[in-house]
Amino acid sequence: MTDWILRDDRGRFSKGGSSPNPKGRPRGSKNRNPRRKADPERAAEWTAHDWRAFYQRTLQQAQGGPEERRAAAWSESMALWLLLNPAPQRPGLCSQCNRQLDIPASSVSGAPIQVHGAWTHWGCAPWFCHARWHSAKAALRQLGISENTF
């Protein structure tokens, strides 16, 4: 019966009672900003579970038929992954072929162009985009998201 005296009306220990912390919770120690699943502001710190939660949330918010919703969720996940994982770039070199960007007597296919935040030759751009697409696709598949998910 003495246990109920040390507790408040919700069953919690009163301050100064026989709780493990006799002074109660220190002021300001409460976690005021709990971690939300798949919070886009913290996307760089996401786990595979957060990526799947993001995909599910985007899938539920998308409009259209089931195939259109899956495509929208997939493309949102793909776009976010590409933003968070920029292509490696060495100064003055093409990201695809690693040759010099500014060739003195270059042709039209050798003209530099910026693709996905990286500089490539005009002729290398399709191959660069193809490689980025497949690397993002493989990374998302590793995180548990594929084009045919759900």
C-alpha positions in Angstrom: 0.0 0.0 0.0 2.9 2.4 0.6 3.8 2.0 -3.1 0.7 3.9 -4.1 1.5 6.8 -1.9 4.8 7.4 -3.7 3.0 7.4 -7.1 0.8 10.1 -8.7 -2.7 9.6 -10.2 -1.2 8.2 -13.4 0.9 5.6 -11.6 4.2 7.3 -12.0 6.7 7.8 -9.2 6.4 11.2 -7.5 9.5 13.4 -7.2 11.7 12.5 -4.2 10.0 9.1 -3.8 11.8 5.8 -4.2 12.3 6.0 -7.9 15.8 5.4 -9.3 16.2 9.1 -9.7 15.2 10.7 -6.4 15.2 14.3 -7.9 13.0 13.3 -10.8 13.8 14.1 -14.4 16.1 17.0 -14.8 14.5 20.1 -16.4 14.9 20.1 -20.2 16.0 16.5 -20.5 12.9 15.3 -22.4 13.6 14.5 -26.1 11.6 17.3 -27.7 12.4 16.3 -31.3 11.9 12.6 -31.6 13.3 11.0 -34.7 10.7 10.5 -37.4 10.9 7.6 -39.8 12.2 8.7 -43.2 12.5 12.4 -42.3 13.8 14.0 -45.5 15.8 16.5 -43.5 17.9 13.7 -42.2 18.0 11.7 -45.4 21.8 11.4 -45.4 21.6 9.3 -42.2 18.8 7.0 -43.3 18.9 3.2 -42.9 17.4 0.7 -45.2 14.2 0.8 -43.1 13.9 4.6 -43.6 14.3 4.2 -47.4 11.5 1.6 -47.4 9.3 3.9 -45.2 10.0 6.8 -47.6 9.0 4.6 -50.6 5.8 3.4 -48.8 4.8 7.0 -47.8 5.4 8.2 -51.4 3.5 5.2 -52.7 0.5 6.1 -50.5 0.6 9.8 -51.4 0.9 9.3 -55.2 -2.2 9.5 -57.3 -3.3 7.2 -60.2 -3.5 3.5 -60.7 -1.2 1.0 -58.9 1.4 1.0 -61.7 1.5 4.8 -61.8 1.8 5.0 -58.0 4.7 2.5 -58.0 6.4 4.4 -60.8 6.0 7.7 -58.9 7.4 6.2 -55.7 10.3 4.6 -57.5 11.2 7.8 -59.3 11.1 9.8 -56.1 13.4 7.3 -54.4 15.7 7.3 -57.4 15.9 11.1 -57.6 16.6 11.4 -53.8 19.3 8.7 -54.0 21.0 10.5 -57.0 20.9 13.8 -55.0 22.5 12.2 -51.9 25.1 10.3 -53.9 26.8 12.7 -56.3 29.0 11.3 -59.0 32.8 11.4 -58.4 34.4 14.2 -60.2 38.1 15.1 -60.6 38.8 18.7 -61.5 39.2 19.2 -65.3 38.4 15.6 -66.1 35.3 13.9 -67.6 33.4 11.9 -65.0 32.8 9.1 -67.4 36.1 8.7 -69.4 38.5 10.5 -67.0 40.0 12.4 -70.0 40.6 16.2 -70.1 37.4 18.2 -70.5 38.8 21.2 -72.4 40.5 19.7 -75.4 42.0 22.4 -77.6 40.7 21.1 -81.0 37.6 19.3 -79.7 34.7 18.3 -81.9 31.0 18.7 -80.9 31.0 15.4 -79.1 33.9 16.5 -77.0 32.2 19.7 -75.7 31.7 19.7 -71.9 28.3 19.5 -70.5 27.1 19.2 -66.9 25.0 16.2 -66.1 23.8 15.2 -62.6 26.1 17.9 -61.1 29.2 16.4 -62.8 31.0 17.5 -66.0 31.2 15.1 -68.9 31.9 15.3 -72.6 28.8 15.6 -74.8 29.5 12.1 -76.3 30.0 10.6 -72.8 26.8 12.0 -71.3 24.5 9.1 -72.4 27.0 6.5 -71.0 27.4 8.5 -67.8 23.6 8.7 -67.3 23.3 5.0 -68.0 25.9 4.2 -65.5 24.3 6.5 -62.8 20.9 4.9 -63.5 22.2 1.4 -62.9 24.2 2.3 -59.9 21.2 4.0 -58.3 19.0 1.0 -59.2 21.4 -1.4 -57.7 21.8 0.7 -54.5 18.0 0.9 -54.1 17.6 -2.8 -54.7 20.2 -3.4 -51.9 18.1 -1.2 -49.6 15.1 -3.4 -50.3 13.4 -1.3 -52.9 13.0 -2.6 -56.5 10.9 -1.4 -59.4 8.4 -4.2 -58.7 8.2 -3.6 -54.9 4.7 -4.0 -53.4 
